[in-house]
Amino acid sequence: MEKRSPWAWVPTLYFAEGLPNVIVMTVAVTMYMQLGMSDTEIALYTSWLGLPWVIKPFWSPFVDLYKTKRWWVLLMQLLLGASLAGVAFTLNASFWFQGTMFFFFLMAFASATHDIAADGFYMLELDSHEQAWFVGIRNTFYRIAVILGTGPLVAAAGLLQLVFRNQKAYTWSLVFYGLAGLFLAIWLYHGFIMPHPANDGKNKANNAAEVASGIKRMLVTFFRKLPLKGMVFVLLFLLLYRFPEAMLSKMATTFLQRPNSVGGLGLAPQEFGLAYGTVGLIGLLLGGIIGGMLASRDGLKHWLWPFVFALTLPNLVYVYLSFAMPSNLMLISLCLFIEQFGYGLGFTALTLYMLYFSQGEYQTSHYAICTGLSYLGLMLPGMVSGWIKDAVGYRTFFILVMLFCVITFVVTAFIKIDPEFGKKTVSEEEA
């Protein structure tokens, strides 16, 4: 069978992976904020929604051992569309909070399972050099979905609120119905365009005993990849590499939109959408693509520390914004461009390291464990970020975030990476 170009499916697959994540973890923040919840409540409840991504390694063996990765991808995309419609349906009900939380949890579970299958499919279909080259593309389209959620979707909700006289629940339900239709279209497209890797499903189990045995082997092989000391360093890196981002992400969203009277910049939904969805998107695209290109040319190890600096230092823009309190949208957008560009570069290092560490048998499940640990590192600090911000205010909070950047540098210093990982080999250059 002729190999289908990764350009036909990698961008849309990782757009589909990123969109439900940003809806659950970021769009829900803005929606609940507009519906009257405090920062402490928002950070606590929406951080709990990250639990399926944390515990997904527990069911990742079923994705590895039952059916094919392609089958799981398509099934989960259909379930994601249904859960989006469920959020839209319950938003106008008297039990709107319980209803939306239920469907957000369902969406998170389906999205986490989709992540397992999509990442496994990516590793099966592409060789190591293609994985390094397309890591920038996949991260970029993942982050395009993130920007769509934090930008145009929020702006669309704001515009609809003007049309429908500030009926916030009703306008958000319209947005979610539109998203459900989008996911139906993505499901139909991938059913036609995604290739059928020859190795997809080769580890299928025939009964429960084989599944249990496979889970045991998967866990044993993961924790025996390195000696105990080396494994401790790997686990700390996966948990803490994005610690500053974990503290910052939810509060950055509320900071940009809360009124000046409580220390926020007071951006309207349309302004927030423009700054994040246009200028921020350009920075993200450049950072993600350039990060993948650099890593595929020189290897991950060569660019590791520049990526770490890029991930952490641009967070200074929030310290500046919280003290200067500018009203110039162009200046705010420039700051967001810098922060997003740095994140695009810095996140490349984490993604490639997880791919590097997951190589070998059970790579899909091992990658799921890595991403689950990474999400745990986002979830736990995120749960208390709103409480800390409410206690000290935005200015002090952003200064604390910069101090937390030291953690990223410390955990990175102890990991080991093959200098050749990600580089194009001689045979690949001749191919």
C-alpha positions as CSV (number, residue, x, y, z in Angstrom):
1,M,0.0,0.0,0.0
2,E,1.3,3.4,-0.9
3,K,2.4,5.5,2.1
4,R,0.1,8.5,2.6
5,S,1.8,11.9,3.2
6,P,1.8,12.8,6.9
7,W,0.7,16.3,5.8
8,A,-2.7,14.8,5.0
9,W,-3.4,13.7,8.5
10,V,-0.9,14.9,11.1
11,P,-2.1,18.5,11.2
12,T,-5.8,17.6,11.5
13,L,-5.2,14.7,14.0
14,Y,-3.3,17.0,16.4
15,F,-5.8,19.8,15.9
16,A,-8.4,17.2,17.0
17,E,-6.2,16.2,19.9
18,G,-5.7,19.8,21.1
19,L,-9.3,21.2,20.7
20,P,-11.1,19.2,23.4
21,N,-8.2,19.7,25.8
22,V,-8.3,23.5,25.5
23,I,-12.1,23.4,25.7
24,V,-12.0,21.5,29.0
25,M,-9.0,23.2,30.5
26,T,-9.3,26.8,29.1
27,V,-12.6,27.6,27.4
28,A,-14.4,26.2,30.5
29,V,-12.4,28.8,32.6
30,T,-13.8,31.7,30.6
31,M,-17.3,30.3,30.4
32,Y,-17.5,29.7,34.1
33,M,-16.0,33.1,34.8
34,Q,-18.7,34.7,32.7
35,L,-21.3,32.7,34.5
36,G,-20.2,34.2,37.8
37,M,-17.7,31.8,39.5
38,S,-14.7,33.0,41.4
39,D,-11.0,32.4,40.5
40,T,-10.6,30.0,43.4
41,E,-13.7,27.9,42.3
42,I,-12.7,28.0,38.6
43,A,-9.1,26.8,39.3
44,L,-10.2,24.0,41.6
45,Y,-13.1,22.6,39.5
46,T,-11.5,22.9,36.1
47,S,-8.2,21.4,37.4
48,W,-10.2,18.3,38.5
49,L,-11.3,18.0,34.9
50,G,-7.6,17.2,34.1
51,L,-7.8,13.9,36.0
52,P,-8.5,11.7,33.0
53,W,-5.3,12.8,31.4
54,V,-3.4,12.0,34.6
55,I,-4.8,8.5,35.0
56,K,-5.0,7.6,31.3
57,P,-1.9,5.2,31.6
58,F,-4.2,2.9,33.6
59,W,-6.3,2.2,30.5
60,S,-3.7,2.8,27.8
61,P,-2.9,-0.9,27.6
62,F,-6.4,-1.6,26.4
63,V,-5.8,0.9,23.5
64,D,-2.5,-0.9,22.9
65,L,-3.9,-4.4,23.1
66,Y,-7.5,-4.2,21.8
67,K,-8.5,-3.3,18.3
68,T,-6.3,-0.8,16.4
69,K,-5.1,2.8,17.1
70,R,-7.0,4.0,14.1
71,W,-10.2,2.4,15.4
72,W,-9.8,4.1,18.8
73,V,-9.0,7.5,17.2
74,L,-12.2,7.4,15.1
75,L,-14.4,6.2,18.0
76,M,-13.2,8.8,20.4
77,Q,-13.7,11.6,17.9
78,L,-17.3,10.6,17.5
79,L,-17.7,10.5,21.4
80,L,-16.1,13.9,21.6
81,G,-18.7,15.3,19.2
82,A,-21.5,13.8,21.4
83,S,-20.0,15.3,24.6
84,L,-19.8,18.7,23.1
85,A,-23.4,18.5,22.1
86,G,-24.2,17.4,25.7
87,V,-22.5,20.6,27.1
88,A,-24.6,22.7,24.8
89,F,-27.8,21.0,25.7
90,T,-27.3,21.3,29.5
91,L,-26.1,24.9,29.6
92,N,-29.6,26.3,29.7
93,A,-30.9,23.7,32.2
94,S,-31.5,24.4,36.0
95,F,-28.7,21.9,36.7
96,W,-26.3,23.6,34.3
97,F,-23.2,23.3,36.5
98,Q,-23.6,19.6,37.3
99,G,-24.6,18.9,33.7
100,T,-21.7,20.7,32.1
101,M,-19.2,19.2,34.5
102,F,-20.5,15.7,33.7
103,F,-20.1,16.2,29.9
104,F,-16.7,18.0,30.4
105,F,-15.6,14.9,32.3
106,L,-16.9,12.7,29.5
107,M,-15.1,14.9,27.0
108,A,-11.9,14.7,29.0
109,F,-12.0,10.9,29.2
110,A,-12.6,10.7,25.4
111,S,-9.9,13.2,24.7
112,A,-7.4,11.4,26.9
113,T,-8.1,8.1,25.2
114,H,-7.9,9.9,21.8
115,D,-4.5,11.2,22.9
116,I,-3.2,7.7,23.6
117,A,-4.4,6.3,20.3
118,A,-3.3,9.4,18.2
119,D,0.2,9.4,19.7
120,G,0.5,5.6,19.2
121,F,-0.7,6.0,15.6
122,Y,1.9,8.8,15.0
123,M,4.8,6.6,16.3
124,L,3.7,3.6,14.3
125,E,3.3,5.4,11.0
126,L,6.4,7.7,11.1
127,D,10.1,6.8,11.6
128,S,12.3,8.6,14.2
129,H,13.4,11.4,11.8
130,E,9.8,12.0,10.6
131,Q,8.7,12.1,14.2
132,A,11.3,14.8,15.0
133,W,10.5,16.8,11.8
134,F,6.7,16.7,12.3
135,V,6.9,17.3,16.1
136,G,6.9,21.0,15.3
137,I,3.9,20.6,12.9
138,R,1.9,18.5,15.4
139,N,2.7,20.9,18.3
140,T,1.8,23.8,16.1
141,F,-1.6,22.5,15.1
142,Y,-2.2,21.3,18.7
143,R,-1.5,24.9,19.8
144,I,-3.6,26.3,16.9
145,A,-6.5,24.4,18.6
146,V,-5.5,26.0,21.9
147,I,-5.5,29.4,20.3
148,L,-8.8,28.8,18.6
149,G,-10.3,28.0,22.0
150,T,-8.7,31.0,23.8
151,G,-9.2,33.3,20.9
152,P,-11.9,33.0,18.2
153,L,-14.2,30.9,20.3
154,V,-14.2,33.4,23.1
155,A,-14.6,36.2,20.7
156,A,-17.5,34.5,19.0
157,A,-19.2,34.0,22.3
158,G,-18.7,37.7,23.0
159,L,-20.2,38.8,19.6
160,L,-23.1,36.5,20.1
161,Q,-23.7,38.0,23.5
162,L,-24.0,41.4,21.8
163,V,-26.5,40.0,19.4
164,F,-28.6,38.1,22.0
165,R,-28.4,40.8,24.6
166,N,-25.9,39.2,27.0
167,Q,-27.7,35.9,27.3
168,K,-24.4,34.2,28.3
169,A,-25.6,30.6,28.8
170,Y,-27.6,30.6,25.5
171,T,-24.7,32.1,23.5
172,W,-22.2,29.6,24.9
173,S,-24.6,26.7,24.0
174,L,-24.6,28.0,20.4
175,V,-20.8,27.9,20.4
176,F,-20.8,24.3,21.7
177,Y,-23.3,23.1,19.2
178,G,-21.0,24.5,16.5
179,L,-18.1,22.6,18.0
180,A,-20.1,19.4,17.9
181,G,-20.6,19.9,14.2
182,L,-16.9,20.5,13.7
183,F,-16.0,17.3,15.4
184,L,-18.4,15.4,13.3
185,A,-16.7,16.8,10.2
186,I,-13.3,15.8,11.6
187,W,-14.5,12.3,12.2
188,L,-15.7,11.9,8.7
189,Y,-12.5,13.3,7.2
190,H,-10.2,11.0,9.2
191,G,-12.3,8.0,8.4
192,F,-11.4,8.6,4.8
193,I,-7.9,10.0,4.9
194,M,-6.0,8.2,7.8
195,P,-3.7,5.4,6.6
196,H,-3.7,1.8,7.8
197,P,-0.2,1.1,9.3
198,A,0.9,-2.5,8.8
199,N,1.9,-2.8,12.5
200,D,-1.3,-1.3,13.9
201,G,-3.0,-3.9,16.2
202,K,-0.2,-6.4,16.0
203,N,-0.1,-6.7,19.9
204,K,-3.9,-7.4,20.1
205,A,-4.8,-9.6,23.1
206,N,-7.3,-12.5,22.8
207,N,-8.7,-12.6,26.4
208,A,-8.6,-10.8,29.8
209,A,-5.6,-12.9,31.0
210,E,-3.5,-11.7,28.1
211,V,-4.6,-8.1,28.8
212,A,-3.6,-8.4,32.4
213,S,-0.3,-10.0,31.4
214,G,0.3,-7.2,28.9
215,I,-0.3,-4.5,31.5
216,K,2.2,-6.1,33.9
217,R,4.8,-6.4,31.1
218,M,4.2,-2.8,30.0
219,L,4.7,-1.4,33.6
220,V,7.7,-3.5,34.2
221,T,9.4,-2.5,31.0
222,F,8.6,1.2,31.6
223,F,10.2,1.3,35.1
224,R,13.2,-0.8,34.0
225,K,14.2,1.5,31.2
226,L,16.8,3.1,33.5
227,P,18.3,2.4,36.9
228,L,16.4,3.7,39.9
229,K,18.3,7.0,40.2
230,G,17.9,7.7,36.5
231,M,14.1,6.9,36.7
232,V,13.7,9.3,39.6
233,F,15.2,12.1,37.5
234,V,12.9,11.2,34.6
235,L,9.8,11.3,36.7
236,L,10.8,14.6,38.3
237,F,11.4,16.1,34.8
238,L,8.0,14.9,33.5
239,L,6.2,16.2,36.6
240,L,7.9,19.5,37.0
241,Y,9.2,20.7,33.6
242,R,6.0,22.8,33.1
243,F,5.5,23.8,36.8
244,P,5.6,27.6,36.0
245,E,3.1,27.0,33.1
246,A,0.9,25.0,35.5
247,M,0.6,27.9,37.8
248,L,0.3,30.5,35.1
249,S,-2.1,29.1,32.5
250,K,-5.5,29.5,34.2
251,M,-4.7,32.8,35.9
252,A,-3.3,34.3,32.7
253,T,-6.7,33.7,31.1
254,T,-8.6,35.4,33.9
255,F,-6.0,38.2,34.3
256,L,-6.4,39.3,30.7
257,Q,-10.2,39.5,31.1
258,R,-10.9,40.5,34.7
259,P,-11.6,44.2,35.1
260,N,-9.0,46.7,36.2
261,S,-10.7,47.1,39.6
262,V,-9.5,43.6,40.6
263,G,-6.1,43.9,38.9
264,G,-6.9,42.5,35.5
265,L,-6.4,44.1,32.1
266,G,-10.1,44.1,31.3
267,L,-10.0,42.9,27.7
268,A,-13.3,42.4,26.1
269,P,-13.9,39.0,24.6
270,Q,-13.3,40.3,21.1
271,E,-10.0,41.9,22.2
272,F,-9.0,38.8,24.0
273,G,-9.7,36.8,20.9
274,L,-7.7,39.1,18.7
275,A,-4.7,39.2,20.9
276,Y,-4.5,35.5,21.5
277,G,-6.1,34.3,18.3
278,T,-4.1,36.4,15.8
279,V,-0.8,37.7,17.2
280,G,-0.4,34.9,19.7
281,L,-1.1,32.4,17.0
282,I,1.6,33.8,14.8
283,G,4.1,33.5,17.6
284,L,3.0,30.0,18.4
285,L,3.3,28.9,14.8
286,L,6.8,30.3,14.5
287,G,8.0,28.8,17.8
288,G,6.5,25.3,17.1
289,I,7.8,25.0,13.6
290,I,11.2,26.4,14.3
291,G,11.6,24.2,17.3
292,G,10.8,21.1,15.3
293,M,13.2,22.1,12.5
294,L,16.0,22.8,14.8
295,A,15.6,19.6,16.7
296,S,15.4,17.5,13.5
297,R,18.6,19.2,12.1
298,D,20.9,19.1,15.2
299,G,19.1,16.7,17.6
300,L,17.1,17.4,20.8
301,K,20.2,17.4,23.1
302,H,21.8,20.3,21.1
303,W,18.9,22.6,21.6
304,L,17.6,21.4,25.0
305,W,18.8,24.4,27.1
306,P,17.8,27.1,24.6
307,F,14.3,25.5,24.6
308,V,14.3,25.6,28.4
309,F,15.1,29.3,28.4
310,A,12.5,29.9,25.8
311,L,9.8,28.2,27.9
312,T,10.5,30.1,31.1
313,L,11.9,33.6,30.5
314,P,9.0,34.9,28.4
315,N,6.7,34.6,31.4
316,L,8.2,37.9,32.5
317,V,5.7,39.6,30.2
318,Y,3.0,38.9,32.7
319,V,5.0,40.6,35.5
320,Y,5.4,43.6,33.2
321,L,1.7,43.6,32.2
322,S,0.5,43.4,35.8
323,F,2.6,46.4,36.9
324,A,2.3,48.6,33.7
325,M,-1.4,47.8,33.2
326,P,-1.3,48.9,29.5
327,S,-4.5,49.6,27.6
328,N,-2.8,49.5,24.2
329,L,-4.0,46.3,22.5
330,M,-1.0,46.2,20.2
331,L,1.4,46.3,23.1
332,I,-0.5,43.6,24.9
333,S,-0.6,41.5,21.8
334,L,3.2,41.9,21.3
335,C,3.7,40.6,24.9
336,L,1.5,37.6,24.1
337,F,3.4,37.0,20.9
338,I,6.7,36.7,22.9
339,E,5.2,34.4,25.4
340,Q,3.6,32.1,22.9
341,F,6.7,32.0,20.7
342,G,8.7,30.9,23.7
343,Y,6.2,28.3,24.7
344,G,6.2,26.9,21.1
345,L,9.9,26.4,21.3
346,G,10.0,25.1,24.9
347,F,7.2,22.6,24.5
348,T,9.1,21.0,21.7
349,A,11.7,19.7,24.2
350,L,9.1,18.0,26.4
351,T,7.3,16.3,23.5
352,L,10.5,15.0,21.9
353,Y,11.9,13.8,25.2
354,M,8.7,11.8,25.8
355,L,9.0,10.3,22.4
356,Y,12.7,9.5,23.0
357,F,12.0,7.9,26.4
358,S,9.0,5.9,25.1
359,Q,11.0,4.1,22.3
360,G,10.8,0.3,22.2
361,E,8.1,-2.2,23.2
362,Y,4.8,-0.8,24.3
363,Q,5.8,2.7,23.1
364,T,2.1,3.8,23.0
365,S,1.5,2.9,26.6
366,H,4.8,4.3,27.7
367,Y,4.1,7.5,26.0
368,A,0.7,7.6,27.7
369,I,2.4,7.2,31.1
370,C,4.8,10.1,30.3
371,T,2.0,12.4,29.2
372,G,-0.1,11.3,32.2
373,L,2.7,12.3,34.6
374,S,3.1,15.6,32.7
375,Y,-0.6,16.3,33.1
376,L,-0.4,15.5,36.8
377,G,2.4,18.1,37.0
378,L,-0.1,20.6,35.5
379,M,-3.2,19.5,37.4
380,L,-1.9,19.7,41.0
381,P,-0.4,23.2,40.9
382,G,-3.3,24.4,38.8
383,M,-5.8,23.4,41.5
384,V,-4.2,25.9,44.0
385,S,-3.2,28.6,41.5
386,G,-6.5,30.4,41.9
387,W,-6.3,30.3,45.7
388,I,-2.7,31.7,45.7
389,K,-3.7,34.4,43.2
390,D,-6.7,35.4,45.3
391,A,-4.5,35.5,48.4
392,V,-1.6,37.6,47.0
393,G,-3.0,39.4,43.9
394,Y,-1.9,39.1,40.3
395,R,1.3,41.1,40.6
396,T,2.9,39.0,43.4
397,F,1.5,35.9,41.8
398,F,3.3,36.5,38.5
399,I,6.5,37.2,40.4
400,L,6.1,33.8,42.2
401,V,5.7,32.2,38.8
402,M,9.1,33.5,37.7
403,L,10.7,32.2,40.9
404,F,9.1,28.8,40.1
405,C,11.0,28.8,36.8
406,V,14.1,27.7,38.8
407,I,12.4,24.3,39.2
408,T,12.3,23.8,35.4
409,F,16.1,24.4,35.2
410,V,16.9,22.1,38.0
411,V,14.9,19.0,36.8
412,T,16.2,19.5,33.2
413,A,19.8,19.4,34.4
414,F,19.7,15.7,35.4
415,I,18.1,14.1,32.4
416,K,20.2,12.2,29.8
417,I,19.5,12.3,26.0
418,D,21.2,10.5,23.1
419,P,22.9,13.3,21.1
420,E,21.8,11.6,17.9
421,F,18.1,11.4,18.7
422,G,16.1,13.4,16.2
423,K,18.9,13.9,13.7
424,K,18.5,12.7,10.1
425,T,20.6,9.6,9.5
426,V,22.6,8.9,6.4
427,S,20.2,6.3,5.2
428,E,17.3,8.7,5.6
429,E,19.1,11.4,3.7
430,E,19.7,9.0,0.8
431,A,16.1,7.8,0.8
